[in-house]
């Protein structure tokens, strides 16, 4: 490598370093950030307000101070507002210069009026300073106190204020009387004392304001500490919960995505069945109750709990009715009565009360006539109960005709 080439490489290296330094400065100064430039016109700056100071609205940072230009009777501040937040700031917004702490740097606080109907700020708009009474008083108090507080060491000031607070605790009335008497004496010696009285009155208002909000602020901090500690302690449980919820949600999503057509089709095809079930739903309780009442009799008929399991009945063989004829012997149910619950009465043994023309005489043929009513009607239930009761040795539920009624319909039965 020649000497000239080495020198050229050194020059190029220096140029690159200079360009990188310039680029870093430009990035720090946010030259490449898109912002909406507006002007804040104020009659006073106060202390500790410099370029790059924050601009906040309702506690949220929405921009920064890019430049401060002093003019006669005040100053003009160039504010660079975030383009993403500009739509939330109306044109009638006002500004207040407040410090972060008693000793800290100031920032611009934008006050948004309640129920504002003005349009959003645009580039080149001018914002006026908040001139409300509370804003002026608060700014004046900070301006008057800040030079004094800067001359006092903070740790000593805190110890002094603590001692003063302890000394005057519970002695507000006496202190007020003392101040009134002292004010009268001082008025006679110092013609400038009215101004001090005004300052003390303003300080009292500010102190009352801080005193009113301090309990709520402390309670909020205490509650937040408890909540944050609980979250910290349950961090692993919360992580497990989020993982399980995420996994379950993914599985449910996959299931619904794969079966959505089936679910929709099933819902449509089940409509008629569900409507029919809903129609006959009122009869379900009495049906289940009757089935429960029949359970002891069935247990006894099937020999439950005995050494002779099996069905225990007395049956009589009769002449056959002939072969099954299609179209003639097909079962038909033509009732359109809808859901109903029949009485659960049981006929006494040896008799068929409520059925005219069939006396309760042993050995008398008892044909099941057509005038007994519909299948499973109260009349047929009473007849079936009378026939089955001696065989099961107990009461027969009313719905027993549903199970054995088909065996007796059209047959000749001898009551013995």
Secondary structure by P-SEA (a helix, b strand, c coil): ccaaaaaaaaaaaaaaaaaaaaaaaaaaacccbbbbbbbbbbccccccccccbbbbccccccbbbcccccccccbbbbbbccccccccccccbbbbbbbccccbbbbbbbbbcccccccccccbbbbbccccaaaaaaaaaaaaaaaaaaaccaaaaaaaaaaaaaaaccaaaaaaaaaaaaaaaaaacccaaaaaaaaaaaaaaaaaaaaaaaaaaaaaaaaaaaaaaaaaaaaaaaaaaaaaaaaaaaaaaaaaaacaaaaaaaaaaaaaaaaaaaaaccaaaaaaaaaaaaaaaaaaaaccccccccccbbbbbccccccccccccccccccccccccccccccccccccccccccccccccccccccccccccaaaaaaaaaaaccccccccccccccccccccccbbbbcc
